[in-house]
Amino acid sequence: NELGKQLEEIEATRDLIQQTIIQRTENRKQHTLLKKIDQLEQESIVKIRQVTEEVRNKLFKYATQLPHDVKKNLHLISNDMKKGREENDFSEIDIQQWTQKLEKLKK
């Protein structure tokens, strides 16, 4: 019967439309989730770069400051030792303190 065939065609069209809607909905969900994942990835990369830059700067500062501090302390110890020798005014305690300070500078 002709009406039955028309109904089947309409039902097939309806099913196709429903399937298309389901696929589009799934694609949108996946697309939205992928966008969120991409955004999270980019935010994470930015944060990692910030942290690594901070660590790099701190390490550079430490690496350049440490030799300066060692030289400064070595100079102070040298001056104390020189003064003690010139004035012939030093004791065993002074020797121990200078030795300890020099040992700390070695580390």
Secondary structure, 3 states (H helix, E strand, C coil): CHHHHHHHHHHHHHHHHHHHHHHHHHHHHHHHHHHHHHHHHHHHHHHHHHHHHHHHHHHHHHHHHHHHHHHHHHHHHHHHHHHHHHCCCCCHHHHHHHHHHHHHHHC
